[in-house]
Amino acid sequence: MKRFLGWLDRRWYLFLAGGCIGAELLVFLIFRENSYFTVQDNLDLFVAHFQVLSHSNSWFAHGATVPMLGGISRDSLSSEWNLYNILYTFMPVFWAYLTGYFLKILIGTGSFVLLAKDVYQKAYPRYRGIAWAAGLCYGLLPLFPAYGIAFASIPLAVFILRRIYRKEGKWWYALLFVYPFLSYFSYFGFFLLAYLVCAVVIVSIRDKKFCGRLAVAVPVLAAGYVCFEYRLFGQMLFSDVKTIRETMVESNLNFSEVLGQIREAFLTPVFHAASDHAVFVLPVCVIVLVWQLVAAVQKKNLKKFKSSALLWVLLLIVFNCLVYGLYFQGDFRGLFETLLPPLKGFQFNRTVFFNPFLWYAALFLALKALYDTGKLFWKRIANLAACIAAAVILLTPAVYNEFYWTCYHQAYRAVKHTEVNLLNFREYYSTDLMEEIKADINYDGEYAAGYGLNTAVLEYSGISTLDGYLGFYPQSYKEEFTKLIWPAYERVPQWQTYYGEWGARAYLFAGSGESIYNPYRNQALSDHHLYLDSEQFVKMGGKYLFSRYELDNAEELGFTLRGIYSNESAPYTIYLYEI
């Protein structure tokens, strides 16, 4: 027992990692497709897109048209040359999703540890435990699933660039070139290149000579992004098709509102980049920073405090939050778009997507400061703090914390003996029901739309759609779709703002103004009148309408009720209309 406790004291971080990862793996393997994966910007977006590409055999196609949004260019969807995406080309969707989920954790933990080992060299064994724990926390974060690996691999990019800076072999340039296979230009690549250019300038000034090694890394990394995301760059640089990005209306906040956005980004998790730092990590970092400041003042050594790595990491977080807030100021955003016309509509406020990594780098540095006291008590406190940070992540009901939501909803079902209103993975897509409908109507690729039924459900089962969710498609199609939904559009001002000023979700909206596309088992609608231009529906090639509601004006619009479908495995009752 004494030997085990001694091992646990030395290798506590392995127990922590094994416990956290093992618990998540066990839960998802037990519940499998009854797990509660997040729908918003996930199951209703990228996962459905991947299925469309698979059904249409378009993953590696060129010049192909993909049967969603009335037929769009294959180049408008994600690149095939991305680690997360490519999983869906050869694995069943659920297992591809789960593989990507755990790859994110492993890559986040591993790349963080690699970077810590590279920075501290011979001193690394002293900090091994907190490096593993902080890296595990970073890997566990409930980040945007489709780009979770891109988030997780940020420390790896820094690690590679450090090796290049130290002249450790030309093959590091090759690794840098292929790094975009893990990343994504619009979320991270642009900013990595911008940070790298800044690093070249800063290091050159500090060393009093031009840093050619890092300067060469800039075009190498840029070339990697161009090659791995050639479809995106082709659309940005060589296509003359006007897209909805150019007509999206962004907020134009006043000074006090911008300050509010900056404050919010610093104190609370940003959607898609939930760092879960506010409850525990932020207070720990601030307390340690204040402690360092007080110690520096007492010793009259402010110079040491000014060089504190923790201070500079927190300042970089503040800088990213400043850029995030300034994005919402129209004049500043206009200046950016004037200087870089191809990036018109580009959300450069995504600097905050680097903050999750920076927060856990800051946590590591705060815990390191406790280790550096040389006292066993503070070392134990640091270890305990790392465990608490991991527990906070697992137990915070963040949007993409699918481990938490699966445990919560399955426990609710078991205790209350009733179904929850939120749909799980299997229920959301209801493939058995969709296949039953397709077989009954001898479906042969005709275009359809959903009403109250998320378009992703149709796309996932190989049904061609007029509607859809995509942030990058031709403006001309948006205008045609506006004609289709015009009766509801002109009736409800919020749809004029939601679709007219944004447009990514091209849905058939309710004329009552109610939201009918939430992934809920029960979704009431007060008005069963469909506000739609049926002539435009036919003109756009539509034939079927999959509705969760029985329409009271179907005949008036020219629709015929083809059938009513339901089964025990699906939460939906589908009223299938044909025109």
ZIDA-V259248 format. One record per backbone hydrogen bond with DSSP energy under -0.5 kcal/mol. CO is the residue of the C=O (numbers start at 0). NH is the residue of the N-H. E is the energy in kcal/mol with one decimal. If there is no record, write none. Layout:
co-><CO	CO>
nh-><NH	NH>
e-><E	E>
This chain:
co-><0	1	2	3	4	5	6	10	10	11	12	13	14	15	16	17	18	19	20	21	22	23	24	25	26	27	30	31	32	34	34	37	38	38	41	41	44	45	46	47	48	49	50	51	52	52	53	57	63	65	65	66	67	71	72	73	79	81	82	83	83	84	85	86	86	91	92	93	94	95	96	97	98	99	100	101	102	103	104	105	106	107	108	109	110	111	112	113	114	115	116	119	120	122	122	123	123	124	126	127	128	129	130	131	132	133	134	135	136	137	140	141	143	144	146	147	148	150	152	153	154	155	156	157	158	159	160	161	162	163	168	169	169	170	171	172	173	174	177	178	178	180	183	183	184	187	188	189	190	191	192	193	194	195	196	197	198	199	200	201	202	203	203	209	210	211	212	213	214	214	215	216	217	218	219	220	221	222	223	224	226	228	229	230	231	232	233	233	234	241	241	242	243	243	247	253	254	255	256	257	258	259	260	261	262	263	269	271	272	272	276	279	280	281	282	283	284	285	286	287	288	289	290	291	292	293	294	295	296	300	300	301	302	304	307	308	309	310	311	312	313	314	315	316	317	318	319	320	321	322	324	325	327	327	328	329	330	331	332	333	334	335	339	340	342	345	346	347	348	349	350	351	353	354	355	356	357	358	359	360	361	362	363	364	365	366	367	369	370	374	375	376	377	378	379	380	381	382	383	384	385	386	387	388	389	390	391	392	394	395	397	399	400	401	402	403	404	405	406	407	408	409	410	411	412	420	423	424	425	429	430	431	432	433	434	435	436	437	437	438	446	446	447	447	448	449	450	451	453	453	454	454	455	456	457	457	458	461	463	464	466	467	472	473	473	474	475	476	477	478	479	480	482	483	484	484	485	487	490	491	491	492	493	494	494	496	497	500	503	503	504	505	506	509	513	513	517	518	520	525	527	527	528	529	530	531	532	533	534	535	536	537	540	542	543	544	544	545	546	548	552	553	553	554	559	559	562	564	566	572	573	573	574	574	575	575	576	577>
nh-><4	5	6	7	8	9	10	13	14	15	16	17	18	19	20	21	22	23	24	25	26	27	28	29	30	31	33	34	425	36	424	42	41	43	44	46	48	49	50	51	52	53	54	55	57	58	56	60	73	67	71	464	70	65	75	76	81	85	86	86	87	87	88	89	90	95	96	97	98	99	100	101	102	103	104	105	106	107	108	109	110	111	112	113	114	115	116	117	118	119	120	122	123	125	126	126	127	127	130	131	132	133	134	135	136	137	138	139	140	140	142	273	146	147	150	151	152	153	156	157	158	159	160	161	162	163	164	165	167	166	171	172	173	174	175	176	177	178	180	181	182	82	187	188	189	191	192	193	194	195	196	197	198	199	200	201	202	203	204	205	206	207	208	211	214	215	216	217	217	218	219	220	221	222	223	224	225	226	227	228	229	232	233	234	235	236	237	238	238	474	475	245	246	247	249	257	258	259	260	261	262	263	264	265	266	267	272	143	269	274	281	283	284	285	286	287	288	289	290	291	292	293	294	295	296	297	298	300	299	303	304	305	306	307	311	312	313	314	315	316	317	318	319	320	321	322	323	324	325	326	327	328	252	329	332	333	334	335	336	337	338	339	342	343	345	347	349	350	351	352	353	354	357	358	359	360	361	362	363	364	365	366	367	368	369	370	371	372	373	378	379	380	381	382	383	384	385	386	387	388	389	390	391	392	393	394	395	395	396	397	400	401	404	405	406	407	408	409	410	411	412	413	414	415	416	520	427	428	429	433	434	435	436	437	438	439	440	441	442	441	542	543	465	466	545	507	547	453	456	457	457	458	459	460	460	462	461	463	447	69	68	505	243	476	477	478	479	480	481	482	483	484	485	532	487	488	489	491	492	494	495	496	497	498	499	500	502	248	469	505	506	467	508	512	509	515	519	422	522	527	529	551	530	531	487	533	536	537	538	539	541	540	446	578	448	546	576	450	574	550	556	557	558	557	561	577	575	573	569	574	564	575	546	576	561	562	544	559>
e-><-2.7	-2.0	-2.3	-2.9	-2.1	-1.5	-3.2	-1.1	-1.3	-2.3	-2.6	-2.9	-2.3	-2.5	-2.6	-2.1	-2.1	-2.0	-2.7	-2.6	-2.2	-2.3	-2.2	-2.0	-2.4	-2.1	-2.9	-2.0	-2.7	-1.1	-2.6	-1.3	-2.2	-2.2	-1.1	-1.9	-2.3	-2.7	-1.6	-2.2	-2.4	-2.0	-3.1	-2.0	-2.7	-0.6	-1.1	-0.6	-2.3	-2.5	-2.2	-1.3	-1.9	-3.6	-2.0	-1.7	-1.6	-2.9	-0.9	-0.8	-0.5	-1.6	-1.3	-0.9	-1.2	-2.6	-2.7	-2.4	-2.4	-2.5	-2.1	-2.1	-2.4	-1.9	-1.1	-2.5	-3.1	-2.3	-2.4	-2.9	-2.7	-1.5	-2.2	-2.5	-2.1	-2.3	-2.6	-2.1	-2.3	-2.4	-1.5	-2.6	-1.5	-1.2	-0.7	-1.6	-0.7	-0.6	-2.2	-2.5	-2.3	-2.6	-2.3	-2.6	-2.4	-2.1	-2.5	-2.2	-0.9	-0.6	-2.1	-0.5	-1.3	-1.6	-2.3	-2.8	-1.8	-1.6	-1.6	-1.8	-2.4	-2.5	-2.2	-2.1	-1.8	-2.1	-2.4	-1.7	-1.8	-1.7	-1.3	-1.6	-0.9	-1.9	-2.1	-2.1	-1.7	-0.9	-2.1	-2.8	-0.6	-2.9	-2.9	-1.7	-2.1	-2.9	-2.4	-1.9	-3.2	-2.3	-2.2	-2.0	-2.4	-2.3	-1.9	-2.8	-2.9	-2.0	-2.1	-2.6	-3.0	-0.8	-1.3	-1.5	-1.8	-2.4	-1.1	-0.9	-0.7	-0.7	-1.5	-2.7	-2.4	-2.6	-1.8	-2.1	-2.3	-2.4	-2.6	-2.1	-0.9	-2.0	-2.1	-2.1	-2.4	-2.7	-1.8	-0.5	-0.6	-3.1	-0.5	-1.4	-0.9	-0.8	-0.6	-2.4	-2.3	-1.7	-1.9	-2.3	-2.6	-2.5	-2.4	-1.7	-2.3	-2.7	-2.4	-2.1	-0.7	-0.6	-3.3	-2.2	-2.6	-2.5	-2.7	-2.4	-2.3	-2.7	-2.3	-2.4	-2.2	-2.8	-2.4	-2.2	-2.4	-2.5	-1.9	-3.3	-1.0	-0.8	-1.0	-2.5	-1.0	-1.9	-1.9	-2.3	-2.2	-2.1	-2.0	-1.9	-2.1	-2.4	-2.4	-2.0	-2.2	-2.3	-2.0	-2.3	-2.7	-1.6	-1.3	-2.1	-3.1	-0.6	-2.3	-2.5	-2.0	-1.8	-2.1	-1.8	-2.1	-2.0	-1.8	-1.8	-2.7	-1.5	-1.3	-0.7	-1.5	-1.9	-1.9	-1.1	-1.9	-3.1	-1.6	-1.8	-2.5	-2.0	-1.9	-2.3	-2.4	-2.6	-2.6	-1.8	-1.2	-2.1	-2.6	-1.1	-2.0	-1.8	-2.4	-2.1	-2.3	-2.2	-2.5	-2.6	-2.1	-1.8	-2.4	-2.4	-1.8	-2.2	-2.6	-1.7	-2.1	-2.0	-0.8	-0.7	-0.5	-2.5	-1.5	-1.9	-2.2	-1.9	-2.2	-3.0	-2.6	-2.2	-2.2	-2.3	-2.3	-2.0	-2.6	-2.9	-1.3	-3.1	-3.0	-1.6	-2.2	-2.0	-2.7	-1.9	-2.1	-2.5	-2.4	-2.0	-1.9	-0.5	-2.6	-0.7	-2.6	-1.5	-2.7	-0.6	-2.9	-0.6	-2.4	-0.5	-1.7	-0.8	-0.6	-2.6	-2.7	-0.9	-0.6	-2.3	-1.9	-0.5	-1.9	-2.7	-1.3	-2.6	-2.1	-0.5	-1.4	-2.0	-1.7	-2.8	-2.2	-1.4	-1.4	-2.1	-0.6	-2.6	-1.1	-2.7	-3.0	-1.8	-0.6	-1.3	-1.1	-1.5	-3.1	-2.4	-1.2	-1.5	-1.3	-3.0	-2.3	-1.0	-1.3	-1.9	-0.9	-1.6	-0.6	-0.5	-2.6	-2.0	-0.5	-0.5	-0.5	-1.9	-0.6	-1.0	-0.6	-1.0	-1.7	-2.0	-2.3	-2.1	-2.7	-1.7	-0.7	-2.2	-1.2	-0.8	-2.7	-2.8	-3.5	-0.6	-1.6	-0.8	-2.7	-0.8	-0.7	-2.6	-2.7	-2.9	-1.2	-0.5	-2.7	-0.8	-2.1	-0.6	-3.1	-1.3	-2.6	-3.0>
